[in-house]
Amino acid sequence: MHYDKAIQGDTQVLSDMEEWLSMAISGLNQQEKSLVLLVYQQDFTPTEAASVLEITPNHARVLLHKARAYLTDQFKKHEQG
């Protein structure tokens, strides 16, 4: 019984985090959003994702860097507020 409550609490935390992440990702521009989803959800390499989006691998890496920086900033704001 004790474990059931812990699992339910963890499930709620995960659900809240998924909701927050979805909202944060929606703040990215379309290319950044596509890259993040391809790389982190679909397990593409940045080079593979670049090929799908018809951009250079270097440009994909720059966009991923910008997206991660944005998401990190959003997470810090979420944690503070």
C-alpha positions in Angstrom: 0.0 0.0 0.0 2.8 2.4 0.9 4.3 1.9 -2.5 1.0 2.6 -4.3 1.0 6.1 -2.9 4.6 6.7 -3.9 3.9 5.5 -7.5 0.8 7.6 -7.8 2.8 10.7 -6.5 5.6 9.9 -9.0 3.1 9.5 -11.8 1.5 12.9 -11.0 5.0 14.6 -10.9 5.8 13.0 -14.3 2.5 14.1 -15.7 3.1 17.7 -14.5 6.6 17.7 -15.9 5.3 16.3 -19.3 2.7 19.1 -19.4 5.3 21.7 -18.5 7.7 20.4 -21.1 5.0 20.4 -23.8 4.2 24.0 -23.0 7.9 25.0 -23.0 8.6 23.2 -26.3 5.6 25.1 -27.9 7.6 28.3 -27.3 10.3 27.2 -29.7 10.2 28.1 -33.4 9.2 25.4 -35.8 12.7 24.3 -36.8 13.9 24.1 -33.2 10.8 22.3 -32.1 11.2 19.7 -34.9 14.8 19.2 -34.1 14.1 18.7 -30.4 11.4 16.2 -31.1 13.5 14.3 -33.7 16.6 14.2 -31.5 15.2 13.7 -28.1 11.9 11.9 -28.7 12.7 9.9 -31.9 16.4 9.3 -31.1 17.7 10.8 -34.3 21.3 12.1 -34.3 21.6 15.8 -35.0 23.0 14.9 -38.4 20.0 12.6 -39.2 17.6 15.2 -38.1 19.4 17.9 -40.2 19.0 15.6 -43.2 15.2 15.2 -42.6 14.8 19.0 -42.2 17.1 19.7 -45.1 19.5 21.9 -43.2 23.2 21.5 -42.5 24.4 19.4 -39.5 26.2 22.5 -38.1 23.0 24.6 -38.3 21.1 21.8 -36.6 23.6 21.8 -33.8 23.3 25.6 -33.4 19.5 25.4 -33.3 19.7 22.5 -30.8 22.0 24.6 -28.6 19.6 27.6 -28.7 16.6 25.3 -28.0 18.3 23.7 -25.0 19.3 27.1 -23.7 15.7 28.3 -24.0 14.3 25.2 -22.3 16.9 25.5 -19.5 15.9 29.1 -19.0 12.2 28.2 -18.9 12.9 25.4 -16.5 14.8 27.7 -14.1 11.9 30.2 -14.3 9.4 27.4 -13.6 11.4 26.2 -10.6 11.6 29.7 -9.1 8.0 30.6 -9.6 
